[in-house]
C-alpha cells in the first residue's frame, strides 16, 4: 500500500492515479482478487444510527435458510429484501441492480421499480417476462405470449404535407392487428403462406371520417369469411377450436368475403320495438300505390365493384328516391371514380307490403260484397 502527497491511496501500486487505486496482487495466477465490502445482516445494517450518503455494504442472509429476522421500524432498510450490494442514498438503503429483478422462484424477471431504481411500482404497473418468453403487462402470471392488464392504445405517427402547421394529409392508413396463417412461414407484406391475410386496421378517409376495417382473405369468394359463434363442450386455455371434446366452435353468424351474410334459421335482424322506447308514433301510410311505382331489376355491378360476373336482384336508388326518398342514403365514399354513392335501405318495403295487403283485402272485401249483392238480385229475378 502506498500514499501520495495528494492523498491518493494505492493498493499494489506505488503510483495511484485516483483517490483509491487498487491493482491485482498478481497479474496472472489463481489468487483471490477484488474488493470486498463490509458484509452485514439486515439487522446489523438497521442498527447503524447515522449512515453516510454513498456508503456501500453487502447484505447477507441471517442464516442459510432465513434472509432476515429483523422486525424493527427503521424505514431506511424497508427496501432491503434480498442478498446483495446496497448503497445509502441519504434516506434509504437501495439495492445496486438494474431495473429488472430476477425471481427464480417464479421463473421470471420483472421490472419492479420506477426509473429512480428505488420506488416500487404497483403490481398493475410492473412488467413480467417468464422463462417461456411470455410477457405480462400489469399481470404477474403470463400464460400466453402477451397478457395486458389494462387498456391498449395502438398508434402511429400522423402523415402530413404541412408539418409546420400540423395539417394532416388524407387518406391515411393506421396500424394493423394481423393474424398469422396456420402454416410455418411468416407474414411478408400482409401475405401469409395460404395467401389469405386476416387483419384489423384503421382507415381515415378524411377529417372526422374514419373506418375500422376487417380484412378477410385476398379475393372475393364464398370461402373466406368472418364467423361469429361460441366455444362449447368445456374450455381449455390456449386451445381454441382445436380439441374434439372441448372448445368446440358453434357457428352462429357467417359473413362471407363476397358480401353474403348467413345466420341459422334465416330471417331479418331483430330490432328494438318496445313501445316504452318510442315517441311521436304515427301511422305509416305508404302502400300499394308506392309499390307499383318501384321497378325491380336484375343487374351486374360494374368491374370496379369487384363482384365478378354474378347477377343480383334489386332496385335503382335514383328511381326509388323519386318514390320514397326516406329509403335512400348517400355514402361519403369513393368507388372507382364515383363519389357520394347512393344506397337503399329496404326496410320500408316490408311495411309497404303490409299496407298493400290491407288495401287489397279491403278491395277484395268490397268486391265480395258486390258479388253477394248481385247473387241475391239474381235469385230474386229467378223466382
Secondary structure, 3 states (H helix, E strand, C coil): CEECCCCCEEECCCCCCCCEEECCCCCCCCCCCCCCCCEECHHHHHCCCCCCCCCEEEECCCCCCCCCCCCCCCHHHCCCCCCEEEEECCCCEEECCCCEEEEHHHCEEEECECCCCCCECCHHHCEEEECCCCEEECCCCCCCCEEECCCCCCCCCCCEEEHHHCEECCCEEEEEEECCCCCCCCCCCCCCCCCCCEEEEEEEEECCEEEEEEEECCCCCCCCEEEEEEEECCCCCCCCCCCCCCCEEEEEEEEECCCCEEECCCCCCCCCCCHHHCCCCCCCCCCHHHHCCCCCEEECCCHHHCCCCCCEEECCHHHHHHHCHHHEEEEEEEECCEEEEEEECCHHHHHHHHHHHHHHHHHHHHHHHHHHHHHHHHHHHHC
